[in-house]
Amino acid sequence: VVVCQNHVQTQEEVDNLLAHELIHAYDHCRGKNLDWNDCQHHTCSEIRAASLSGDCSWLFETLRGNFGLKKQHQECVKRRAKLSIAMNPACGDCEEQQKAVDDCFDRCFADTAPFDRIP
């Protein structure tokens, strides 16, 4: 994991970034057939990482200008996952990326391993 100081300003951001990347590492280790070039696989890991790492905490969402009250965490997870998979050529265009997030969301959001629940 490489952390560039010009992209993170606080210790909390470093902690969340490391947690996000460690969720990916966990997924990589436990998935015997995980293929990062398979958009569904990549999307699932991004959903889990956004949900479990603190990326979508109330504080970070407020700082981003997102103030929704109803299912804000879920909406943030979907948005952050889509932003991440947009950089993967295997995930196609915007419509294909949205479909991947929609198709994977319920199953992957419910998977909180290695935690018992969303931290």
Secondary structure, 3 states (H helix, E strand, C coil): CCCCCCCCCCHHHHHHHHHHHHHHHHHHHHCCCCCCCCHHHHHHHHHHHHHHCCCCCHHHHHHCCCCCCCCHHHHHHHHHHHHHHCCCHHHCCHHHHHHHHHHHHHHHHHCCCCCCCCC
